[in-house]
Amino acid sequence: MKYVIFIPDGASDYPIDELYGKTPLMAANTPNIDKLAKGGFGGFTNNVPDAYTPGSDVANMSIFGYNPADYYTGRGPLEAGSEGIPTEPTDVIFRCNTIFSQDGEMDDFNAGHISTAEADELMKGLNKYFKEKYPDFKGKFYTGVSYRHLFIYSCDSIEDAETLSSIKTMPPHDISGEKLVDNLFGDCELAQEIQQIMFESREYLKDAEVNQKREIPANMVWLWGQGVTPKLPNFEQTYGITASVITGVDLLKGIGNFAGMNVIDVPGATGYFDTDYKQKGEYGIEALNETDLLLIHIEAPDEAGHAQNIEEKVKAIERIDEFIVGPIIASLEGKDFKAAILPDHPTPIDVGTHTRDNVPLVIYDSSREGDECESFDEEGVKKGSLETRPGHFLVQRLISGDF
């Protein structure tokens, strides 16, 4: 038996006037996905427990089969897991965005989608700047992909690490256009130290050579999503099947690494509109020859939602259908397999950020007739028979057939 879970990040949405009252999922031409829906079972699920912010970190941990209430420690640690960065129990790992701040506001949370090469120069420069100015500096910056990086702060004790991990920080994509000072962390000494690092980063970045060439300079770093390294049970030992992960996003690679999954790097997988959909589909087919379950994640619909770009969101969904879902399902024809498709969370165009609404879910089983589901979108799954359950039950539902 083979299993595949397609994750079009942030694809779910609200009806949009420019699409004549349809959502992007409803407006997109998706014959392959809708074929799964019409032969499968439809309904809704929610991947974000009530106590958590609706981020891709929490939501995808659920889809990967782990209850965030039991295992989630922060977004930063998951991304560190993708890089294999060694950490100590006293280390607190932050997600570090290169941002563009103007007039004291969060003007652009990704600094014009800075390139990885440019950002690497800035991360190295920041390390040198802080180390030279503060020889006992307790932090270090690590280059990730594009605007998504890491900062690790070494606390003096486990108690300090727990305190720093518990401080509420704001995702930069949730505060676009807002004053930075209205979204700071608090008044405790550790929070003040992290905030000082963020604001002092401007002293180096304003004169950095990379920024002199950019229309939208990366003139500050924003630290958030912090925590200590999580401990996930091994996926194969937990579920009795092997699993592979394909994604262009570090935090999902981190979940896969911590869970002992096979994390596959696909050339051209950028986590943006220009990701190589065709390569991801081809690598997905190969992965299913080697492992039982494939989790294949595509970030582009989420990026389009944040950018409030209707055209790109519809295009991304259509490319997922043509180059990923279609070829992978065709490769499984004649075999026993089960497939699921669901967003991790909505990223509505009108809102420009994540929401905690239920998301549409389709589960297909090659050995069973489906229900009355009509299509994979917010309306089409309403006639389906799937009970709405927390997202972390999805893997077990697939394996057991308890739809």
Beta strands, then each sheet from edge to edge (+ up, - down):
strand 1: 2-8
strand 2: 41-45
strand 3: 91-102
strand 4: 105-108
strand 5: 139-145
strand 6: 148-154
strand 7: 220-227
strand 8: 243-246
strand 9: 262-264
strand 10: 293-298
strand 11: 337-341
strand 12: 359-365
sheet 1: 2+ 12- 11+ 1+ 10+ 8+ 9+
sheet 2: 4+ 3- 6+ 5-
sheet 3: 4+ 3- 7+
end
